[in-house]
Amino acid sequence: MNAFGLMQIGLILLCTSIISSLQCNHLPLQQRKVIENSLRLLDKMGRKFPQQCLREKMSFRFPTQVLRPRQKETFIVAIEEIFQHIFYIFSKNLTLAAWDGAALDQFQNGLYQQIEQLEACVIKKHTHYCRSKEVGRLKLKKYFQKIDCFLEDKQHDLCSWEISRAEMRRCLQLIDKVARKL
């Protein structure tokens, strides 16, 4: 390979790393757009909250302290973790949910793409978990396990999915609130 070819490859690699680092620098703004789209798709997936499900309301208590970051990188790690859990939950037995399939697919695809982007940013910044970050991860895991167990206990019925969808809406709204402050 000649020097010109090597120079072209180097230039492409440089541009790629600059573009991807710019994406990581603008994550809070991107997150707001992703969350707005996710909230819109959550609304589009189902109808109004069914009246018969009102008596089954459940409080899962989102661990808000995980979204009180001292650093932007910590916030990015928390969002990535949350999106992974949401993706996992919305990839389960959805047969009784009776939701709009196209909106659900778009919701899942958007989450997946965002997880991929967040993972790339976390890896680039070599973010390592310290003890407090591990505690946050464990709290998130416990929160999402409650939702998962609730769905399983209710055998993934319509009301359990609607309650879970409403909870994911609250979760995304909390992330949006914090992202707007960054």
Secondary structure by P-SEA (a helix, b strand, c coil): ccaaaaaaaaaaaaaaaaaaaaaaaaaaaaaaaaaaaaaaaaaaaccccccccccccccccccccccccccaaaaaaaaaaaaaaaaaaaacccccccccaaaaaaaaaaaaaaaaaaaaaaaaacccccaaaaaaaaaaaaaaaaaaaaaaaacccaaaaaaaaaaaaaaaaaaaaaaaac
